[in-house]
């Protein structure tokens, strides 16, 4: 099954998006299933993982409703207030819906780089593990050390690093933070239940990126995690600001061309299918 493991929908009148305003250009508009469907059809993609874009439980409930009504959405990665006293209760309620496959706090916007390691967050993470959900880590490079520590503290937590940890691709391979980023990948790869999303790199590269610009970053991920721990995502519609869906997918095919057929199939679907326990026609009952 071919899977887009990272895409978003949003409705400006339906949910609150603190990060999204008119300065976002083409992104400042509603984006829904009918807008994404032609891209999936063009590249023969069977299923997607729908990821939160608002730090509200209300949006998560809406995404679950969309998933139930959209044939290609096979799972939802939602948001919950993991540091709230009732985080476990909220998670258990949401997880009654079999479309929920993961959770994602918006760590990249938090001032405290070690927020995810706070004692107040631990009961929420306990519930994530108990329910068999995936933890999507949305971080910037300065927060990677905390994600590494989390992965080693919780070896039973299924953890996926979104957008390869957002390295500064635009700065080139000589980026001053590259050594620390690579070291964090090395440490994360040693944790038993970790994976990395091959997504979002074009937005870190800027509008004039080339396949050659992306190549060393993609190879850095693949060499450490291997195809069975790497999963491809479009980051649509965010990718619209950096060339669009078709350009990123075509570049991905070129970037993965050295892999054999089974390895490409893993990155382009099999890894996501396994990690998120996606089903062909409907999600598994929990």
Secondary structure, DSSP 8 states (H G I E B T S, - for coil): --EEEEE--B-TTTS--TT-SGGGGGGSS-B-HHHHHHHHHHTT--EEEEE--SS-HHHHHHHHHHHHH-TTEEEEEE---TTSTTHHHHHHHHTTSTTEEEE---GGG-S-TTGGGSHHHHHHHHHHHHTT-EEEE---GGGHHHHHHHHHH-TTS-EEEGGGG---GGG-TT-TTHHHHHHHHHHHHHSTTEEEEE-SHHHHH-TT--HHHHHHHHHHHHHHH-GGGEEE---BTGGGGGT-HHHHHHHHHHHTTTS-HHHHHIIIIIHHHHHTT--SSS----
